[in-house]
Amino acid sequence: MSSDTGYDADPELPELYDHIPMYNSRGDVNFYLDLCREAGEVLELGCGTGRVLVAAAQAGCAITGLDNSPRMLARCRAKVDQLPSLERDRTALVHADMTNFQLARRFKLVIVPFRPIQHLTGTREQLSLLQCIHQHHLQPGGRLVFDVFNPNLALLAAPVNGEEIEDTPELTLPDGRRLRRSYRVLQKRYADQCTDCELIYYVDNRPIMQPLTMRYFFRFELEHLLARSGFEVIALYGGFDAEPFTNDSAEMIFTAVPQQ
Ligand SMILES: C[S@@+](CC[C@H](N)C(=O)[O-])C[C@H]1O[C@@H](n2cnc3c(N)ncnc32)[C@H](O)[C@@H]1O
């Protein structure tokens, strides 16, 4: 199985992902860690290189991570292999598509941190993910928690001009190479609620491209998708300090439970 979400476009991408300061300062890890500690036993979908998963294992949780990118998962596995045996032993990694998987076990908590759901561009895949969680992977009384960005209407409406925008000023990697990153919007497909971009990592000025399509959701589309899949929304936050969702929120963080 291979990923078609761009993370496998170049062997260096998973390592470079881990060095983007903006990702490491998101403030989401502590939010998810609190939930993981409370649940004890967790499934993380779209676990990537283990940004949340490794911290959860270190915090004493039993965590299963699933991702469809062989390269992201390989980097995650390398980090898990470095953990003390107690932490390593309570961690499992699965290579699978989160829209169609069967682990034959149920979890108290399923998390999908940092927007993997926005890689699912079609309604059928989105429902398939939610139904797979609801029908086969949540314990009674279990919770699903995930985040997506709250679409910024001014940015969405801005015309596409092909301009390259730097989002990561130059920094030095641990091995001395220089990294900076830009992105370019290629197309805004309003009819599909999708934005096609490319991320451009420059390593010692050599460009490494990652194609990226992001599906954006408005609040009530997600509420309807969750309801169609048998979930009830019990909380919607606008940020990782559990602040209320408002006009200006950058994030939409949903907590959903199976409907009674
Ligand atoms: C932005 S990264 C987030 C990684 C990690 N959760 C984190 O917080 O750093 C999105 C991840 O979702 C994964 N992904 C995208 N679509 C997927 C799918 N259909 N099934 C499984 N994983 C998927 C990608 O491979 C990537 O590792």
PDBQT file of the ligand as one rigid body, heavy atoms in Angstrom, charges set to zero:
ROOT
HETATM    1  C1  LIG A 301       0.051  16.462   8.933  1.00  0.00    +0.000 C 
HETATM    2  S1  LIG A 301       0.524  14.801   9.148  1.00  0.00    +0.000 S 
HETATM    3  C2  LIG A 301       0.124  14.568  10.865  1.00  0.00    +0.000 C 
HETATM    4  C3  LIG A 301       1.001  13.530  11.495  1.00  0.00    +0.000 C 
HETATM    5  C4  LIG A 301       0.870  13.414  13.008  1.00  0.00    +0.000 C 
HETATM    6  N1  LIG A 301      -0.482  13.107  13.419  1.00  0.00    +0.000 N 
HETATM    7  C5  LIG A 301       1.334  14.688  13.680  1.00  0.00    +0.000 C 
HETATM    8  O1  LIG A 301       0.542  15.228  14.468  1.00  0.00    +0.000 OA
HETATM    9  O2  LIG A 301       2.452  15.129  13.447  1.00  0.00    +0.000 OA
HETATM   10  C6  LIG A 301      -0.766  13.888   8.348  1.00  0.00    +0.000 C 
HETATM   11  C7  LIG A 301      -0.526  12.379   8.367  1.00  0.00    +0.000 C 
HETATM   12  O3  LIG A 301      -1.720  11.725   7.930  1.00  0.00    +0.000 OA
HETATM   13  C8  LIG A 301      -1.360  10.616   7.146  1.00  0.00    +0.000 C 
HETATM   14  N2  LIG A 301      -2.479  10.221   6.287  1.00  0.00    +0.000 N 
HETATM   15  C9  LIG A 301      -3.069  10.948   5.318  1.00  0.00    +0.000 A 
HETATM   16  N3  LIG A 301      -4.072  10.247   4.746  1.00  0.00    +0.000 NA
HETATM   17  C10 LIG A 301      -4.098   9.042   5.378  1.00  0.00    +0.000 A 
HETATM   18  C11 LIG A 301      -4.903   7.876   5.227  1.00  0.00    +0.000 A 
HETATM   19  N4  LIG A 301      -5.867   7.809   4.307  1.00  0.00    +0.000 N 
HETATM   20  N5  LIG A 301      -4.678   6.833   6.051  1.00  0.00    +0.000 NA
HETATM   21  C12 LIG A 301      -3.687   6.884   6.985  1.00  0.00    +0.000 A 
HETATM   22  N6  LIG A 301      -2.886   7.965   7.163  1.00  0.00    +0.000 NA
HETATM   23  C13 LIG A 301      -3.099   9.036   6.374  1.00  0.00    +0.000 A 
HETATM   24  C14 LIG A 301      -0.145  11.092   6.358  1.00  0.00    +0.000 C 
HETATM   25  O4  LIG A 301       0.607  10.021   5.824  1.00  0.00    +0.000 OA
HETATM   26  C15 LIG A 301       0.586  11.906   7.421  1.00  0.00    +0.000 C 
HETATM   27  O5  LIG A 301       1.512  11.109   8.126  1.00  0.00    +0.000 OA
ENDROOT
TORSDOF 0
